[in-house]
């Protein structure tokens, strides 16, 4: 939840011109944070049964996929540079 709110905030309110290249950088940094989170989740639940392990991992992947589909292009085209 915190990572999703942080991603939305960066996409909406970071300075500069929001173009496709910047969106790729923001998404790359999102995955830089998500990979360790996924690894920590997988490590913490490794003592559970296989069926109890697979559900949280699939839920994590489903939430990230839903977040990316819902907020993929949010903030694209915004400009925080004053026009002269």
C-alpha positions in Angstrom: 0.0 0.0 0.0 2.8 2.4 0.9 4.7 1.6 -2.3 1.5 2.2 -4.4 0.8 5.6 -2.7 4.4 6.6 -3.2 4.3 5.7 -6.8 1.1 7.6 -7.4 2.5 10.6 -5.6 5.7 10.6 -7.6 3.8 10.3 -10.9 1.5 13.2 -10.0 3.7 15.6 -8.2 7.3 15.2 -9.2 8.8 18.2 -10.9 9.6 18.7 -14.5 7.7 17.6 -17.6 6.0 14.3 -17.4 6.7 12.4 -20.6 7.1 8.7 -21.6 10.8 8.6 -20.8 10.2 9.8 -17.3 7.4 7.3 -16.9 9.7 4.5 -17.7 12.2 5.7 -15.1 9.5 6.0 -12.5 8.2 2.4 -13.3 11.8 1.1 -13.2 12.3 2.6 -9.7 9.0 1.1 -8.7 10.3 -2.3 -9.6 13.6 -1.6 -7.8 11.4 -1.4 -4.7 9.1 -4.2 -5.5 11.7 -6.9 -6.1 13.1 -6.7 -2.6 9.6 -6.6 -1.2 8.7 -9.7 -3.1 11.9 -11.4 -1.9 11.3 -10.5 1.7 7.7 -11.8 1.4 8.8 -15.0 -0.1 11.5 -15.5 2.5 9.2 -14.8 5.5 6.6 -17.3 4.4 8.9 -20.1 3.3 8.2 -22.1 6.5 4.5 -22.4 5.6 2.9 -25.2 3.5 3.1 -24.8 -0.2 -0.6 -24.0 -0.6 -0.3 -21.4 2.1 2.8 -19.9 0.4 1.4 -19.6 -3.1 -1.7 -17.5 -2.2 0.1 -14.5 -0.7 2.6 -14.5 -3.6 -0.1 -14.6 -6.2 -2.1 -11.9 -4.3 1.1 -9.7 -4.3 1.5 -10.1 -8.1 -2.2 -9.5 -8.7 -2.1 -6.3 -6.7 0.9 -5.0 -8.5 -0.6 -5.9 -11.9 -3.9 -4.1 -10.9 -1.9 -1.1 -9.8 0.1 -0.9 -13.0 -3.0 -1.2 -15.2 -5.0 1.4 -13.2 -2.2 4.0 -12.7 0.1 3.2 -15.7 -0.2 6.6 -17.4 -1.4 8.8 -14.5 0.3 12.2 -14.6 1.5 11.8 -18.2 1.6 15.1 -20.0 1.7 17.3 -16.9 4.2 20.1 -16.8 5.5 21.8 -13.7 7.9 24.1 -15.6 6.5 27.6 -15.9 5.9 28.6 -19.5 7.5 31.9 -20.5 
